[in-house]
Amino acid sequence: MTQYAFGHALRIFAFGNNKLEAEFRYQNFFIGNTMRFTGGDGLVNTYGFVPFGFSGVTVNRTGDGLEASVVFPNNSVTRGWAVTAIKEHYVMEVDLLIIDSDNRNGSHDVVHTYTGQVTSGQWDNVSLNIQLSSALDAVGTDIPRRSLSRRLIGNLPITNNVRLQ
C-alpha cells in the first residue's frame, strides 16, 4: 500500500550564481538515502539526505512575507557551508513536497516553493538556525541591504544639528 507524506527539497545557491547551478541540494525524508527530483530549476537532480526542519512561512493579503527559518543539526556537513552562506547572503529555495514513500526516485508533487535570502544565522552545540527573508517584504526587513558609507554618499555629518539652506 502506498503512503504519502510531506517532505522538503532544499537548493542552496551562492549569491549571484546562475540558478541552474545550485551549490548544495538536500532532502529531509528518505533517511540515509538520496532522492532524484525535478526541482524548480527544471532539472532532475540528486538530493542527499540531511535532517533539517523548515518553518515560519506566512503571507497575508498584501503579499508581505515574514521570515522563515531552516534548522540543521550542527555538524561537519552543515558547518562546512553555513558560515559562508550567512556572510555572503546565499539564496535558498525550499520545495514542500507530497512524497510517495515507496518510490524515492519517482515524481513527487510540489505543493509550494519558498525562495528566500539568508539574512542571519545562529548556532549552538546542537543546532544551526538560518533565517530567510523574502525580497517581497523590503519594508519589514533590511532589504535592500545597504548602509550609508563615505564611499556611497561622501562625507557624513558628525553632528545632528544639520540645516538645509
C-alpha positions as CSV (number, residue, x, y, z in Angstrom):
1,M,0.0,0.0,0.0
2,T,1.4,3.4,-1.0
3,Q,1.6,6.1,1.7
4,Y,2.0,9.7,1.0
5,A,3.8,12.1,3.3
6,F,5.2,15.7,3.4
7,G,8.9,16.3,2.9
8,H,11.2,19.1,1.7
9,A,13.7,19.5,-1.0
10,L,16.3,22.3,-0.5
11,R,18.5,24.0,-3.1
12,I,21.2,26.4,-1.9
13,F,22.7,29.0,-4.3
14,A,25.6,31.3,-3.8
15,F,24.5,34.8,-4.3
16,G,24.8,35.9,-7.9
17,N,25.2,32.4,-9.3
18,N,23.2,31.1,-12.2
19,K,20.1,29.4,-10.6
20,L,20.8,26.3,-12.7
21,E,24.0,25.7,-10.7
22,A,22.9,25.1,-7.1
23,E,25.8,24.8,-4.6
24,F,24.0,22.1,-2.5
25,R,20.8,20.0,-2.7
26,Y,19.3,18.3,0.3
27,Q,16.1,16.4,1.2
28,N,14.8,15.5,4.6
29,F,12.6,12.5,4.0
30,F,14.5,9.4,2.8
31,I,16.8,8.8,5.8
32,G,20.3,7.9,4.7
33,N,19.4,7.8,1.0
34,T,19.4,10.1,-1.9
35,M,16.3,11.2,-3.9
36,R,16.0,12.1,-7.5
37,F,13.7,15.0,-8.1
38,T,12.8,17.6,-10.8
39,G,13.2,20.8,-8.9
40,G,12.0,24.3,-9.7
41,D,15.0,24.8,-11.9
42,G,13.5,22.2,-14.3
43,L,16.4,19.7,-14.0
44,V,16.4,16.2,-12.5
45,N,19.0,16.3,-9.7
46,T,20.1,14.1,-6.8
47,Y,19.3,15.3,-3.3
48,G,21.3,13.9,-0.4
49,F,19.8,13.4,3.0
50,V,20.3,16.0,5.7
51,P,17.9,16.2,8.7
52,F,16.5,19.7,8.6
53,G,13.3,21.5,9.5
54,F,11.6,24.3,7.7
55,S,9.1,26.6,9.3
56,G,7.7,30.0,9.7
57,V,6.4,31.0,6.2
58,T,3.3,33.1,6.4
59,V,1.9,35.5,3.8
60,N,-1.0,37.9,4.3
61,R,-3.4,39.6,1.8
62,T,-0.9,42.3,1.0
63,G,1.8,39.8,0.0
64,D,4.2,40.7,2.8
65,G,6.3,37.7,3.5
66,L,7.6,37.1,7.0
67,E,10.9,35.4,7.9
68,A,11.2,31.6,7.5
69,S,13.8,29.5,9.3
70,V,15.7,26.4,8.3
71,V,17.1,24.4,11.2
72,F,20.0,22.0,10.6
73,P,22.0,19.8,13.0
74,N,25.3,21.4,13.9
75,N,27.7,19.0,12.3
76,S,30.6,19.0,9.8
77,V,28.3,18.8,6.8
78,T,26.3,22.0,7.7
79,R,29.2,23.9,9.3
80,G,31.2,23.5,6.0
81,W,29.0,26.0,4.1
82,A,26.8,27.7,6.7
83,V,29.2,30.5,7.8
84,T,29.8,31.4,4.1
85,A,26.0,31.3,3.4
86,I,25.4,33.8,6.2
87,K,28.2,36.1,5.3
88,E,27.5,36.1,1.6
89,H,23.7,36.1,1.9
90,Y,23.1,32.9,-0.1
91,V,19.7,32.2,-1.7
92,M,17.7,29.1,-0.7
93,E,14.8,27.5,-2.4
94,V,12.6,25.1,-0.4
95,D,10.0,22.9,-2.0
96,L,7.3,21.5,0.1
97,L,6.6,18.1,-1.4
98,I,3.9,15.4,-1.2
99,I,6.1,12.3,-1.3
100,D,5.3,8.8,-2.4
101,S,7.2,7.0,0.4
102,D,7.5,3.8,-1.7
103,N,9.4,5.5,-4.6
104,R,12.3,7.8,-3.8
105,N,13.1,8.3,-7.5
106,G,9.5,8.8,-8.6
107,S,7.6,12.0,-9.2
108,H,6.8,14.0,-6.1
109,D,4.2,16.7,-6.2
110,V,5.3,20.2,-5.3
111,V,2.8,21.9,-3.0
112,H,4.7,25.2,-2.6
113,T,8.1,26.7,-3.3
114,Y,9.6,29.3,-1.0
115,T,12.6,31.3,-2.1
116,G,14.4,33.4,0.4
117,Q,17.7,35.1,1.0
118,V,19.8,34.3,4.1
119,T,19.6,37.3,6.4
120,S,21.1,35.9,9.6
121,G,22.0,32.7,11.4
122,Q,22.9,31.4,14.8
123,W,24.1,28.1,16.2
124,D,24.8,26.3,19.4
125,N,26.1,22.8,20.3
126,V,23.2,21.0,18.8
127,S,21.5,23.1,16.0
128,L,22.2,25.6,13.3
129,N,19.4,28.1,12.6
130,I,19.3,30.1,9.4
131,Q,16.8,32.9,8.9
132,L,15.5,33.5,5.4
133,S,13.6,36.6,4.2
134,S,11.7,37.3,1.1
135,A,12.6,40.4,-1.1
136,L,8.8,41.0,-1.3
137,D,8.8,42.4,2.2
138,A,11.5,45.0,1.8
139,V,9.9,47.4,4.3
140,G,9.7,44.9,7.1
141,T,13.2,43.6,6.7
142,D,16.6,45.1,5.8
143,I,16.4,44.5,2.1
144,P,17.9,46.1,0.1
145,R,21.0,45.5,2.3
146,R,22.7,48.9,2.1
147,S,24.1,51.2,4.6
148,L,25.4,54.8,4.4
149,S,29.1,55.0,3.9
150,R,31.5,57.6,2.8
151,R,32.2,55.7,-0.4
152,L,28.5,55.7,-1.4
153,I,27.5,59.3,-0.4
154,G,30.6,61.2,0.5
155,N,31.4,62.8,3.9
156,L,28.8,62.2,6.6
157,P,27.9,64.9,9.2
158,I,29.3,64.4,12.6
159,T,26.5,66.3,14.4
160,N,22.7,66.0,14.4
161,N,22.5,69.8,14.1
162,V,22.3,69.9,10.3
163,R,20.4,72.6,8.4
164,L,19.4,72.9,4.8
165,Q,19.9,76.3,3.3
